[in-house]
Amino acid sequence: MTERLDYISERIEVSEKFQPVFSHFYYAANIGSESLTKTLLPNYQTVLVFCFGGEVSLSVGEAVARFINTCLVLGPIKRAFDYTLAPGTELLVINFKGDAFYRFFGRALIDHFFMHPDDLLTDSCFAELMLKLQAKSNEERIRYLLAFCEPYLRINDQDVAHMLTFHETHTWLNPIQEIARETRQTERNLQLKHKKILGYSAKELNRYYRFLKAIQWLEQQLKRKGKINWFELIEHCSYYDQSQLIHDFKHFTQLTPKQYLSLQHQLCNPNSVD
């Protein structure tokens, strides 16, 4: 848990039973008297955000969403965005892992970055769910949400599960080509399935994993308090040159690598376990 006088945040791990479905829960609260703004780094996950007690504003490019005492689906989170918590606001965030959002809702968000989860369904079960969560403690909310979601999860698609494993463990291979060869399917069929179920292409995800490797390397150097050797980073993460590295940082964060380092205290990295 990280804590300061006006802000509390905590990454909450899930039990082994739910680890294939959720990477973690995230809790944040503004207990100060002024609004607080943070920047969330991309993680290519879809998240379900519950807001209690106040207002949250999201800024994604020119699009702005404001919501009070309700829930919202965001993602897949492909680029950094800003979020602002008004005083007295609590957030509880569910981070869906891999294809889990599709298994729960039956679709991925492709044309919209944020929307109310009831707009994905035929009833208003999430509006009713919010009413039940309001008066509960944070621990009770998490237990209730896990019990609520379990009956609705569909069996995962084996091709997509295989592709996700390839992305994580064989970053030098093209998962579409490899699995098409193994399963005797067309690459086009697997590309369409990847996009439909995950909400992004295999090419997009490979680019993100290279960027993620870069920021993890930077975090390790900062912990060691060593001088940043940018050419070593370029070689370590298989970038062609410095301009490609800068282009990726601007694509995902709208910052140069040096700006990213100077603004570390404002950034929320969903992949960090600290």
Secondary structure, DSSP 8 states (H G I E B T S, - for coil): -EE-SSEEEEEE---GGGTTTEEEEEEEEE-SSS-EEEEE---S--EEEEEESSEEEEEETTEEEEEESSEEEE----S-EEEEE-TT-EEEEEEE-TTHHHHHHSS--SS-SEE-GGGGSSS-HHHHHHHHHHTS-HHHHHHHHHHHHGGG-----HHHHHHHHHHHH-TTS-HHHHHHHHHT--HHHHHHHHHHHHSS-HHHHHHHHHHHHHHHHHHHHHHHT----HHHHHHHTT-SSHHHHHHHHHHHHSS-HHHHHHTGGGEE-TT---
